[in-house]
């Protein structure tokens, strides 16, 4: 069983929360499709940055 890196997990959850908040704001103003796009983009950028850090430190 791999060890859990808690700081990375917490940051990942915070970025997911940022995606949810941006999606909620876009939904409130009537642009639901934009909210979904923003949420996916924010989390995708975070995962890409995290992956790049793992590869370069690796």
N, C-alpha and C positions, 0 to 999 in steps of 0.2 A: 504494500500500500504506500503510495507516494506521500511525502510530507506536504502539508498544506502551508502555503506561504500566506499568512494572514494579512500582511500589509497590501499585497497585490490583490487579494480577494476583496478587501475593504474598498480599495480604489476602484476595482471593477464594479462593485455594487453601487458606488457613488456615481460612476459614469452611466450605469444603467438608469439610475434615478434621474440624472440629467436628461437622458433620452426620453424618459416618461414625462418629465415636466415640459419639455419642448413639445412633445406630442399633445399633451393636455392643453397647452396654450394655443397651439394651432387649431385644435378641435373647437375650443371656445370661440375663436374668431371665425370659424366656419371653413377652415382649410384642413380637413381631416387627412387628406392624402399627403399634404406637406408635413404634417406632424409625424406620420409614419415614416416618411422619407428621412426626416431629420433624425428620428430616433435610431434608425438603422445606420445612417451615416456616422452619427456620433459614436455608437458602439463599435462600428467597423473600424473607424480611425483609431480608437483606443486599442482594439485587438491587434491592429497592424503595428502600432507603436510598441505594444508589449512584446509582440513576436520579434520585432527587430532588436529589442533590448536583450531578449533571451538568446538570439542567434549570435549577436556580437559579443556577449559576455561568456558564451559557451564553451 
